[in-house]
Amino acid sequence: MNDAGANRPVDQNGFTVATRGRGFFEITRQVADLVAASAVQTGIAHVFTAHTSCSLLISENADPTVRGDLERWMARVVPDGDPMFRHDAEGPDDMPAHIRSVLCGVSLTVPVAGGRLRLGTWQGIYLWEHRTHPHQRKVTVTVLGC
């Protein structure tokens, strides 16, 4: 067994996002704060949400029309109330929310350099709520490196 990784810092913390229903909620600052509070200077930040009806993504953060366009596109691809869906126990947005989550993913990995997230100039980290009603979404950030 190689002990080289034994001295590498690992830090794991989380936070909750109170959504107001379907839409984008920028979490860049919360993730960046957890990275800055860790001892990691060079490494990665893994961001994960333990839910099946929301997603995490990196997207344009300067022009909100991008997120509006994404929402409209997704509504066309995976519409609420489609009669082909049998799983609708929690309403017409139930199965579409699960499909949207599968398509977009529930985790991200972002490089860390100089103790900070290495995002591009116009990139932000978002939790994309796919349900139409408010939810409390838990996000876990694991920072690995040296």
matplotlib code that plots the C-alpha trace (Angstrom):
import matplotlib.pyplot as plt

x = [0.0, 1.3, 1.3, 1.8, -1.9, -2.1, -0.9, -3.3, -5.9, -9.6, -12.3, -16.0, -18.9, -22.3, -25.1, -28.8, -30.4, -34.0, -35.5, -38.7, -39.7, -38.5, -35.5, -31.8, -30.1, -26.5, -24.4, -20.9, -20.3, -21.2, -18.9, -16.1, -16.4, -16.0, -13.0, -11.4, -12.0, -10.3, -6.5, -6.4, -4.4, -4.2, -6.8, -10.4, -13.8, -16.5, -20.0, -22.9, -26.6, -28.3, -31.6, -33.3, -35.3, -32.8, -29.4, -26.1, -24.5, -21.9, -23.4, -23.2, -23.5, -23.5, -26.7, -29.8, -31.5, -29.2, -30.8, -34.3, -33.5, -32.2, -35.5, -37.6, -35.6, -36.0, -39.7, -40.0, -37.8, -39.3, -42.8, -44.8, -47.8, -46.8, -49.2, -46.4, -45.2, -46.7, -44.8, -46.8, -47.5, -46.4, -47.9, -47.4, -43.8, -42.8, -41.3, -40.2, -38.1, -36.4, -35.7, -34.2, -32.0, -30.7, -30.0, -28.2, -26.5, -26.2, -22.5, -19.7, -15.9, -14.1, -10.4, -8.9, -5.8, -4.3, -7.0, -9.8, -12.2, -10.8, -13.9, -14.0, -14.8, -18.5, -19.0, -21.2, -22.3, -26.0, -28.5, -31.3, -34.6, -36.8, -39.9, -42.5, -42.8, -40.2, -37.7, -34.8, -31.8, -28.7, -25.3, -22.1, -18.7, -15.7, -12.3, -9.3, -5.7, -2.6]
y = [0.0, 3.4, 5.9, 8.9, 9.8, 9.4, 12.9, 14.6, 16.8, 15.8, 18.1, 17.4, 19.8, 20.6, 23.1, 23.2, 25.1, 26.2, 26.2, 28.1, 25.5, 24.9, 27.0, 27.7, 28.5, 29.7, 27.9, 29.1, 31.2, 28.5, 26.0, 28.5, 29.3, 25.6, 25.2, 28.3, 27.0, 23.7, 23.2, 22.2, 24.4, 22.2, 19.5, 19.0, 19.9, 17.3, 18.7, 16.2, 16.4, 13.4, 13.9, 12.4, 15.4, 18.2, 18.5, 20.3, 22.0, 24.6, 27.2, 30.8, 33.1, 36.5, 36.4, 35.0, 34.4, 31.4, 29.7, 30.7, 29.2, 26.0, 25.7, 26.3, 23.7, 21.1, 21.8, 20.9, 17.7, 16.5, 18.0, 17.8, 15.6, 13.6, 10.6, 8.2, 8.6, 6.1, 7.4, 10.4, 9.8, 13.3, 15.1, 15.7, 17.0, 13.9, 11.7, 14.6, 15.8, 12.4, 12.3, 15.8, 14.8, 11.8, 13.9, 16.6, 14.7, 15.1, 15.7, 17.9, 18.0, 21.3, 21.9, 23.8, 25.9, 28.4, 27.3, 28.5, 27.0, 27.1, 28.1, 30.0, 33.7, 33.3, 30.0, 29.5, 26.4, 25.9, 23.6, 23.2, 22.4, 20.3, 20.1, 22.8, 23.1, 24.3, 21.8, 21.7, 20.3, 19.0, 19.6, 17.9, 19.3, 17.1, 18.8, 16.6, 17.5, 18.9]
z = [0.0, -0.9, 2.0, -0.3, -0.1, 3.7, 4.4, 1.9, 3.5, 3.1, 4.3, 4.0, 4.9, 3.6, 3.6, 2.8, -0.1, 0.6, -2.9, -3.8, -6.4, -9.9, -10.9, -10.5, -7.2, -7.4, -4.8, -6.0, -2.9, -0.4, -2.2, -2.5, 1.2, 2.1, -0.2, 1.3, 4.8, 4.0, 4.2, 0.5, -1.8, -4.9, -5.5, -6.3, -4.8, -5.3, -4.9, -4.4, -3.7, -2.3, -4.0, -7.1, -8.2, -8.5, -10.2, -9.9, -12.9, -13.9, -16.2, -17.4, -14.4, -16.0, -18.1, -16.4, -19.8, -20.3, -17.3, -18.6, -21.9, -20.2, -18.3, -21.4, -23.3, -20.5, -20.3, -24.0, -23.7, -20.4, -20.0, -16.7, -16.9, -19.9, -20.1, -20.8, -17.1, -14.6, -11.6, -10.6, -6.9, -5.9, -8.9, -12.6, -12.0, -10.1, -12.9, -15.0, -12.0, -11.8, -15.5, -15.4, -12.5, -14.3, -17.5, -15.6, -12.8, -9.0, -8.7, -10.0, -9.6, -9.8, -9.7, -6.7, -7.1, -4.6, -2.2, -4.5, -7.0, -10.5, -12.4, -15.6, -15.8, -16.5, -14.7, -11.6, -9.7, -9.5, -7.8, -10.4, -8.6, -10.8, -8.5, -8.7, -4.9, -2.4, -1.0, 1.4, -0.6, 1.1, -0.6, 0.4, -0.6, -0.2, -0.8, -1.5, -2.2, -0.6]

ax = plt.figure().add_subplot(projection="3d")
ax.plot(x, y, z, "-o")
ax.set_aspect("equal")
plt.show()
